[in-house]
Amino acid sequence: MSYNDPWAVLGLMRDGATEGDVKAAYAEKLKVTRPDDDPAGFMALRAAFENARAQLRWAAEDAEYDGVEDYNDDEAVYSANARDSDIEPAQQTDPPTALRLVSEVLEGLKSPWVGSSKLGINALLDRTEADSVDVFQSFSDEMLYTVYQATTTDDGSVGIPDWLNLTVLQSLDDHFGWSRQSTAHNWSMRNMITHLEKVRRVLRDRELAPRHIRRRAHKAGYEPPPLPISDTRRAAKAGKSDEKRSISCSGVILLILGFMGLINLLNLIATGQ
Amino acid sequence: MADDEKIVGIDLGTTNSLVAVFEPGGPRLIPNKHGELLTPSVVGYDDKGAVMVGQAAKYRLTTHPEKTAARFKRHMGTNRGISLGKKMFRAEELSALVLRSLKDDAEADLGEPINHAVISVPAYFNDVQRKATQAAAELAGLNVARLINEPTAAALAYGVEDRTAEHRFLVLDLGGGTFDVSILEMFSGVMEVRASSGDAFLGGEDFTDALAAHFAAQLGVKAGDMEAEDRARLRRLADSIKHRLSGVAEAKAEFAYKKKTHTLVCSRGTFDEITGPILKRLRLPIQRAVSDAGLRSDAFDRIIAVGGATRMPAVRALATRMFDRFPEFSIDPDHVVAMGAAVQAGLAQRHEALEDVVMTDVAPFTLGFETGVQVGEHQFERGHFSPLIERNTVIPVSRADTVHPLERGQTAIVIRVYQGESPFVRDNALLGSLNVPIPYNKKEHEAVDVRYTYDNSGLLEVVAKVVSNDKTFRLVIEGNPGAMTASEIAERLKALSKLKIHPRDKQENTAFIARLTAAYENCLGDERTRIQGLIAEFQKALSTQDERHVAEVRAAIEPILSRLENFDVL
């Protein structure tokens, strides 16, 4: 499809046009270009409408950032969900509440009674303060960001904090629905969710490894203490098929990493010459 | 289609179905043969092997569970067979029988043949389920003017009341079997869907199942171990208690089981506790829609509750807590979708009362195809999902992309079409695959243009064109387990036309006998004898074959039966 000037399609002047003008022009043209009667005409009109709105939005953002000196990295996470932010960006809502909830969850996870039972974790997460959609959203974003930060080491590899195990990660994911979220529009979200998948693999490898290996590793000071026997057995039973897949997956990943390294190296040599 | 032919709007529900028509004064619901607006989506055989639909069949659900089927909308677009007597049916065929019954009611009411309909589907129905709905309509002799998403229909019904206002709606649609959330915006007569999300397997029926399982546990059995008839009776009782608990804090009922009468009690607190896990599943689809639309809760002007299951206090309380205000339900939640479908039918007919209204909807899922990622010189990792149309894109929409074979000299490309949100195809749903032969070319990579088109009913078409020789190929959804092919539809149509249909004018009496029988089976002792007397009396009236007399007797017995049926022992 060739690019049409959206302002010409809408019959507007680019200069001085507002969001309201664009909507009104679109509504007026839409009455004679109905999607049922003229799909092709409608698609062109719709594209013009979306392009015009996007242009207005960019202009507004440029104007805003001209005045901002210090760009805060954390902010990017809060507004990560504001994809179509033409109406009102989903800004951080009540972050103090969300932050408090997150620190309470972390505190609770450190207690030995909660950390390994799904019921206990769910009780920690089911909070009436987080009933409202906005607080729940901030709570979810904060929690995801916290898990992401806590599992990322300085050199970019996966690190596991004491309070995190497979049950905790799974309960968090079930409660907030992170991995079922659409991430197509949002690279930072996608990045964090892909990272979670890596964390899950590391945890699975650790928790399902034979007991003597884990104990040896623990003595050497690398690993968290072994799980109680009953838990290990249950986990091993439930995760048998997963284990196989994760092994073959990690094989594939090693392969990819290897090849990527090779290509990089070749590139370096080529550019060096 | 001739210009003056009427189009009706149909809400084909999991539990109940309705038909409505758009008239100058607005949408109007059409009553069925019994004078009721809701026709239960239940199909069954009578004792002579003729097919019954609606209330008559619903009463027989407890007395003849093996000859009656309900809740088949949940199996739309699957190959699961539903047995009715000795025959197996597909969900499409049973739905077709319901649609045909609604069509007959509309024809009787409007006095003209009806061949076109707008049919509502859950917004979260996928392509296979939508095509199945279309096939069902075809089997019923109806041409689908358009499929409309249920929450969109609901918003249309609310929106046409005040079409100049600028509104942002959030519609929560909890029906019998499905849950939908849609966010809509209305400006200058344009009704625009911004985001939708949902759960295709979550509805009021799940709450009933949970309560029935709880009662079975009270009786000391597992619901699965009960006789089919007892189970059906217990389920019906649970359903009635669920409905009553929306109004009162505690409900009791008597249940005859294994020659003993048990009193089953449930308070609203217990009910909320039992159904807590189901209720919890409502939250994430709502969060997802709100976050997709990039809105905060105070950005919504109206929160609208749709679908019979939103009558449950716990559901309303959840919505209230989430949005800090009470949801609206000024139009009956059971009727609103059918009324909206009628508005859409009016739009399709270019009704002059709707000249200034236009509606646009979105695709509920991301669509794309499988691609391989190169990981070495001749090595590829398969299974990656390349999105082509993102979810919540306004439809109709058409997007194209160019794909290349992995290797030079390859002679075919397989395009596997998937739907879903995961970056890996293994977690997404396969819709079909398209085999594109390409010319042998050892020198360079051939190219194929793939175009996806989503029409305004949410139905998908995929066309692939080989760039070098201009040959085009269309996606035929075959080998897909859930979809029916054209020849299959033709065959089923023939089979369906052979079915004997229970005479319409006698359905009312059959329904009444079924109701009497159901009541008889549910009572013990004196009450049983009384009902037996009523049955004898009604049979006698029937034998006179005097329609007016039968109607009089029926009217006389009705209040007595209602009293006996009201299992309350308070």
Contacts between the chains, C-beta under 8 A, distances in Angstrom:
chain1	res1	chain2	res2	distance
A	23	B	187	5.6
A	23	B	188	7.1
A	24	B	188	6.1
A	26	B	190	7.4
A	27	B	187	6.3
A	27	B	188	3.7
A	27	B	189	6.5
A	27	B	190	4.7
A	27	B	358	7.8
A	28	B	188	7.5
A	30	B	190	5.8
A	30	B	358	4.9
A	30	B	360	7.9
A	31	B	189	7.3
A	31	B	355	7.8
A	31	B	356	6.6
A	31	B	358	6.1
A	34	B	358	5.8
A	35	B	358	7.6
A	35	B	360	5.9
A	35	B	395	7.6
A	35	B	396	5.6
A	35	B	456	5.3
A	36	B	146	7.2
A	36	B	347	7.6
A	36	B	348	6.6
A	36	B	456	6.1
A	39	B	396	4.4
A	39	B	398	8.0
A	39	B	455	7.3
A	39	B	456	7.4
A	42	B	396	6.6
A	43	B	396	6.5
A	43	B	397	6.4
A	43	B	398	6.2
A	46	B	360	7.7
A	46	B	394	5.5
A	46	B	397	7.8
A	81	B	291	4.5
A	81	B	294	6.4
A	82	B	294	4.4
A	83	B	292	7.1
A	83	B	294	5.3
A	84	B	194	7.4
A	84	B	293	6.9
A	84	B	294	5.0
A	85	B	294	5.2
A	87	B	293	7.9
A	87	B	294	6.9
A	87	B	295	6.4
A	87	B	299	6.7
A	88	B	294	7.5
A	88	B	295	6.3
A	88	B	296	6.3
A	88	B	299	5.4
A	89	B	294	6.4
A	90	B	290	7.9
A	90	B	291	6.6
A	90	B	294	5.1
A	90	B	295	6.5
A	90	B	296	5.9
A	91	B	296	7.5
A	93	B	296	6.4
A	128	B	321	7.8
A	131	B	321	4.0
A	131	B	322	6.2
A	132	B	297	6.3
A	132	B	321	7.0
A	132	B	322	6.1
A	132	B	323	7.4
A	132	B	324	6.0
A	133	B	286	6.8
A	133	B	287	6.2
A	133	B	290	5.3
A	133	B	296	7.9
A	133	B	297	4.7
A	133	B	322	5.0
A	133	B	323	6.5
A	134	B	296	5.4
A	134	B	297	5.2
A	136	B	283	7.4
A	136	B	287	6.1
A	136	B	322	7.7
A	137	B	287	6.4
A	137	B	290	7.2
A	137	B	291	6.0
A	140	B	287	7.4
A	176	B	284	7.9
A	177	B	284	4.2
A	177	B	287	7.2
A	177	B	288	7.0
A	180	B	284	7.4
A	180	B	288	7.9
A	180	B	421	7.0
A	181	B	288	6.5
A	181	B	291	7.8
A	181	B	421	7.3
A	182	B	288	7.6
A	182	B	292	6.9
A	182	B	366	6.6
A	182	B	390	7.9
A	182	B	391	5.9
A	182	B	421	4.4
A	183	B	421	7.4
A	183	B	423	7.6
A	184	B	366	6.0
A	184	B	387	5.6
A	184	B	390	5.2
A	184	B	391	7.6
A	184	B	421	7.2
A	185	B	390	6.9
A	190	B	423	7.7
A	194	B	423	7.7
A	252	B	381	6.3
A	255	B	375	6.1
A	255	B	376	7.5
A	255	B	379	7.6
A	256	B	375	4.7
A	256	B	381	6.6
A	259	B	375	5.0
A	259	B	376	4.6
A	259	B	379	7.3
A	260	B	375	7.8
